[in-house]
Amino acid sequence: MSHLSNPRRRARPLLWGAGLSLLAALLAAAPACGQTPPPPDPELEHLQVVAPYIELHTGPGRGYPIFLVVERSDWVEVRLRHTDWFKVRTVKGVEGWVDRAQLENTLTASGDKKSFRDVLLDDYLKRHVEVGAGWGHFSTNPMLKLWASYNLVPTLAIEASAGQVQGYYSNTNYWQIDLMAQPWSDQRLEPFFAVGLGRINNIPSTTLVSAISSNANMGNAMIGVRYHVTDRLVARLDWSAYSALISGSRTEQYRAITAGVSFFF
């Protein structure tokens, strides 16, 4: 006689395991019986809940279970931040994680509505690596441009970029390394300036008679502006002037403008 497995038996261990995990999180977050909650830290920010409630998770993410609800008029102490999640402690000493959207439904100690724009801007000001892409024109031809930059200090960065120009009579590729000055790096709308060196390669169309490819060194100067849109997204507009040394006595001048977006880490 064949024995059929009972699906309820298989489900019971999974339910028990999930229940035990949640119980362990509750016990870890709750203060021990008879233990006095630690006093509030005056150096940390204290917020009063004005929404009907906010939910405390066991970890910084919606995948972590909710184990406690903090009701209206109660106070929480902000202790730590991880992306858009904040670790808070209640007046009873219970610690948990709240997402930014819910924590915006609070008042500061001075009675003002809590705003997190300064927190997001702080991430932008502390960025190190930025990568992006843009579309524009190189002389009169359409161009795709990619770039990556690294902040050496807040006001100085080094950037590498490469472009692909699709012309009517030739295709042009180039790359460049720029030293970028950003003296207003503490502003959300940030002008910048750059100078650098690179290489340009022009490949004429095969339909042209006696077409000869050229590969030349070039120098460039660039001015531009960035705008921190939201979170990790930045809009950028830049204008560049190029001077390519085609031969010992011949130079070519180019102008380019690019608009694009970048992301920072």
N, C-alpha and C positions, 0 to 999 in steps of 0.2 A: 504494500500500500504506500503510495507517495504521500509525503507530508507537505502541505502548502504552508508557506510562511505567513504569519499574521502581520499585516502592515502596522497594526497598532503597537505590537511589541517593538518593531523597529523604530517607531516614532517616540516611544517613551524615553529611551536613553538620550535622544536628541533634545527633547523638552527638558529633561532633568539637567542636562549639561548647560543649556541656555539659562535655566533658572538659577543654577549654582553660580554661573559667571556673573549674572546681574546681582545676586545676593552678595558675592564677594566684593563687587564694586561699591555697593551700598555700605557694607561694613567698613571698607577702606575710607570712604568719604565721610562717614558719620563720626563725630567725636566720641570717644570712649565714655561710658556711663560714669557720671560723677566728675568728669574732667572739665575744668573751667576753660571756656574758649579763649584763645589768645587775644590780647588787647589789639585794637585797631592800630595799624601802622600809620602815623601822621604823614609820612613821606609818600604814601600811595594814594591814588585817587579813590574817593568814595562817591558812590552814585546811589540815588534813591529811585526805586521802581515806580513809574507812573502808569504803566500799562496794567491790565488786570493781573498779569503774571509774566514771568520769564522762566524759561526752562533751562535747567542745568543738565548737561551731558557728562558722561564719564570720561570723554576725550574730545579733542578738537576736531569734530566732524559729525555730520548728520548720521553717519553709520554707527556712532556710539549711542547706547541707550540713554534715555532720559530717566534720571533717578530722583529728581527733586524739582519742585516748583517754588519759586520765590514770589510771594504775593505783593500786591500794590502797597506802597509806603515803606516796604522793607528796604534796608540798605545793603549794598554789596561793596566789597573792596576789590579793585582791579589789581591783580598780582602779576600777570604774565600775558603775553600776546604771541599767537602763532597764526600767521596769515590773517584771516578774517575771524579768528576765534580768540576769545579772551578767557583766561582763567580767573575766576572770581572766588571770593570767600564771603560767606554770609556772616551775620552778627553772631550766629551760633557756632561759627568755626567750620562749617561745611564748605568744601571746595569743589568746584565743578567748572565746566566750560560752557560759555554762552557765545552765540554767533553775533556778529556786528549788528545785523538788522534788529535783533531783539534788544541789544544793549543801547541802541539809539533811543529806546523808549524809557529813558531815565533822565534825571536831573542831577546836575553837579551840586556840590556843597553850597555854592552861591545861588542856587535856584535856577540856573540856566539850563536849557536843553543841551544834552551831550551831543557834540559834533565830532565826527571822525575824519573830517577833511584834513586836519593837521597830521593825523597819523598816516594817511595815504601819501600825503606830500612828503612826509619824512622818509618813506620808503624810496621815493623818487630821488631825493637828495642824497641818499646813501647808496645809490646804485653803483655797480662796478662794471658790469658787462652789458652792452646794448647791441642788439642785432636788428637789422631792418632791411626793407626793400622799397624802391620807389620807381616811378615812371616819369619820364620827362623828355627833353629835347637836347641833343648834342649838335650844336650849330642849327641846322634845319631838319635834322633827322631824328626819328623816335629812338628813345634809349631806355633800357632797363638797367637799373643800378642796384647793387647789393653792398651792404657795409656792415662792419662790426667794429666796435670801439671798446676801449678799456680805460677807465678813469685812473690815472696815476695819483692824482690828488683831486679834490673837488673842483678846482678851477683849471685843470690841465688833463687832457686825454690824448691817447694815440688811437688813430683810426685807420683801418685798412678797407679799401673799397675796390670794386671791380664793376665794369660796365660793358654792355653789349649794345652797339649802335647798328641799326639796320638802315643802310642808305640805299639810294636808288642805283648808284653805280659802284658801290663798294660796301663791304662790311668792316666795321672797326671794333676792335676789342682793346680795352685798356685796364690797367690796375694802378693803384697809387697808395702811398703811405703818407698820412698827414699828422702833423702835430696840431692839436686843436686847443684853442684858448676859449674858456667859458667863464668869464669873470662874473657873470650874474647867475651862477649855478644854484643860488638859493631862491630863485624865482620860478614860478610855475611856467611863465612865458619867458624863455631864455634865448637871447641872441648868442651866437658863437662865431668864431673866426678860425681859419685854418690855413696852413701852408704845407706843401709837401712835394714829393718827387714820385715819379712813376714811369710807366712804359706804355707806349701806344703802338698798336699793330694794325695797319690798314691793308685789307685784302681786296683788290679791285675785282669787279665782276669778270668772269671768264669770257664774256661777250665782247669786252673791250680789246681793241688791237694794241699790242705792245704794252699790255698792262703789267706793271711791276709792283710787287708788294713792298711795303715800307715798314720798318720796325725801328722806332726812335725813342730816345729818352725825352721826358717832358717834366716841366715844373708846373705847379698850379697854386692858385690862391682861391679861397672859398669864404663866403659869408653865408650865414643861415640863421634860422630860428627854430626852436623846438617849443612844443606846447604839451604839457602833461595832461592828457585827456581824462583818464581814469585808471585806477588800479595800476597795471603795468604797461599800459598803452600810451605811446607818445606819437604825436603828429610832427612832421618835419618838412621844412621847405628850405632849399639851399640853391645858391648860384655860384658857379665856378668859372674861372678864367684859366685856360691852358695855353702853354707855349711849348711846342714840340720842335726839337732840333732834328730836322730831317737830314741835313748834311752839314758840312763844315760852315757854309755861309747861308744856308736856307733854313728858315723857321716858319712854322705854321701856327696861327692863332685860332683857338676855338673857344666858344662860350657854351655853357650848359646850365640848364635849370631843371631841378628835380623836386617832386613832391612825393612823400611816402609816409609810411608808418614804421615804428620800431617797437620792440619789446625789451625790457631791461630785467636784469637778475641781480 
